[in-house]
């Protein structure tokens, strides 16, 4: 039996072994925030999102060529079936947009006449850049079903930035669908919440009756959070939730900064009396606005500005319900299929609509 020769040379080199180095996946949940999230969200986020590029990290030209390549969707519950879903084209300045209409079966009163229905006009989220009629299709079915024959929903496929920057004009029909003109509501999530807040002010100013505004994780202040060049102003931002959730999944500050640049251009429009249409929290008058349901998510950078907007409504004497959903991300309203917070949101919206829109 031959003996093994003794090792020669530098002992440290003989003992060297490449150590294993692990790094967190791209766009993973920051470790310090993990314990605060609903664990179901953590499970789904890690399964579908962690390691992927956010859509704002893809050149917009590439995204527009093939949105399905970069978009993922999960967590939305299928809405109950309803009587009729149709689409119509609506003319806007320079073109037309699509309105998707969700109707319950028409009911007759004791005299055999069609009963008037309330109307809900919905604006989807997506940072003014992404999104479309697929975003809230099931939600619109759900609220029509929940109002038990007393509401028609109109989902607006508004034009997107950067192709169509601020401002975005929108108009809708009424008499064709047997609507009660005194029972209208507007609402939306995130960018859709922003548009709904602005429209609520315009309705008040133009004496258009509005019964309710549904503002869900709304963007209400772009001026105080970002520089005119569209960079996150961490030092001067008045909302602690932005610093707290600067790197939170779904909507990190960098993503909102991207939306700012696409929606407003670089630099954003010069200061004017119209700034409140970009940042409705700057509106000069909050009195006599429609009652509001403001839903925020605990783990959303937009949490504090949404609640600050609700506080301005309340200070002006407007009836407001504020519902902060615990353990929830920015996308909570679109995850009602897996998150209890999403189901809670649905129930709150239907309950509020029944109370505020009743005949």
C-alpha positions, -999 to +999 in steps of 0.1 A: +000+000+000+015+033-011+014+062+013-002+095+003+024+122-003+023+151+021+008+184+008+033+210-001+030+247-008+009+272+010-015+255+035-040+284+032-043+277-005-048+240+001-076+248+026-092+274+003-128+267-008-151+290-026-178+301-001-214+300-012-228+335-015-265+341-018-283+374-027-319+382-024-339+379-056-345+410-076-377+428-064-379+406-034-397+417-002-374+437+021-366+414+052-377+441+077-411+442+061-417+405+058-433+400+093-458+428+087-474+413+055-503+389+054-484+356+051-506+346+022-494+376+002-458+367+010-464+332-003-480+344-036-455+372-041-425+349-037-441+324-061-450+348-089-431+381-085-398+378-068-369+377-093-390+392-121-386+427-137-413+452-128-431+464-159-416+499-152-381+483-157-390+473-192-387+500-220-423+512-227-419+505-264-411+469-257-440+465-233-464+480-258-453+455-285-462+425-263-477+433-229-485+396-222-447+389-221-442+411-191-475+411-173-486+386-146-520+384-130-531+364-100-553+366-069-584+381-084-617+362-075-640+355-104-670+378-102-706+364-102-724+364-135-748+392-143-775+398-168-757+417-196-722+430-204-717+451-235-693+477-248-697+511-265-674+536-280-673+570-264-659+600-283-632+620-266-610+649-278-590+635-307-605+600-308-626+576-289-624+552-260-642+521-250-667+519-221-677+485-209-712+484-194-724+459-167-762+457-163-785+438-140-818+426-154-843+455-157-869+455-129-905+470-132-923+491-105-959+485-094-971+504-125-951+483-148-925+510-156-888+503-156-872+512-123-844+537-125-809+524-115-779+541-098-747+543-118-711+536-109-683+549-132-650+530-127-615+540-135-588+513-134-554+515-118-520+511-134-501+543-128-518+561-158-495+539-179-507+503-177-540+487-173-573+484-192-607+468-191-594+435-179-583+450-146-616+455-129-639+433-150-647+410-121-650+438-096-676+456-118-696+423-120-694+420-082-707+454-074-736+451-099-745+418-084-741+431-049-765+461-055-792+435-064-806+451-096-802+487-085-769+497-102-753+498-137-715+499-138-695+516-165-658+507-168-637+534-186-609+524-208-592+558-206-562+566-227-528+559-212-495+578-208-469+583-222-488+583-255-516+604-239-502+625-211-522+646-186-549+659-189-574+631-198-610+642-207-638+616-201-676+616-206-703+590-203-739+583-213-770+582-191-806+579-204-800+549-226-796+527-195-825+540-175-804+557-149-813+579-120-793+610-127-792+618-089-776+585-080-741+585-095-709+573-080-673+574-093-644+553-081-611+536-089-579+521-075-546+540-074-544+561-106-581+554-109-586+568-074-567+599-085-589+604-115-620+599-094-610+625-069-604+650-096-638+642-112-655+646-079-642+682-077-653+689-113-688+675-106-692+698-076-679+728-096-703+721-125-733+713-104-734+676-115-750+655-088-726+629-073-736+607-044-703+589-037-666+587-045-648+554-040-611+563-036-590+531-032-553+534-024-555+567-043-526+588-056-534+623-044-501+642-042-474+640-069-460+675-063-448+669-027-433+635-033-413+640-065-390+666-079-402+684-111-378+660-129-397+630-115-373+618-089-384+606-054-377+635-030-370+613+000-358+641+023-387+665+017-415+640+011-442+647+038-455+611+040-436+587+062-452+557+044-431+566+013-398+562+033-411+533+052-422+514+021-396+529-004-386+494-015-419+476-008-431+452-035-458+460-060-452+498-057-417+509-047-410+546-048-390+541-080-421+527-097-442+557-087-414+580-099-415+562-133-453+568-134-448+605-126-424+609-155-446+590-180-478+607-169-465+643-166-434+644-188-400+657-177-401+682-163-437+681-152-459+711-162-449+744-147-468+755-116-503+768-122-538+771-108-544+737-124-519+718-102-547+703-081-557+682-111-523+666-109-523+665-071-560+667-059-548+672-023-539+708-034-574+716-045-585+750-032-619+740-020-630+707-004-664+718+007-696+702-006-679+673-022-696+639-025-693+615+005-663+593+002-650+558+010-612+560+012-595+526+015-558+525+022-534+496+026-510+493+056-480+484+035-484+508+007-463+540+001-495+558-008-511+551+026-504+584+042-513+606+014-546+588+009-554+593+046-542+629+044-566+635+016-594+619+037-585+643+065-589+673+042-623+660+032-634+656+068-621+690+078-643+705+051-674+687+066-675+660+039-688+626+052-658+602+049-652+566+058-615+557+061-606+520+060-570+510+065-566+473+055-539+457+078-511+436+065-521+445+029-500+457-001-510+483-026-526+456-048-550+444-021-582+453-040-572+431-069-563+401-047-598+393-033-593+357-045-565+350-020-564+378+006-589+384+033-581+421+030-594+420-006-626+403+004-631+428+032-626+456+006-653+442-016-678+439+013-671+475+024-676+489-011-709+471-016-721+480+019-712+517+013-728+518-022-761+503-008-762+530+019-752+560-002-769+551-035-802+539-024-833+554-041 
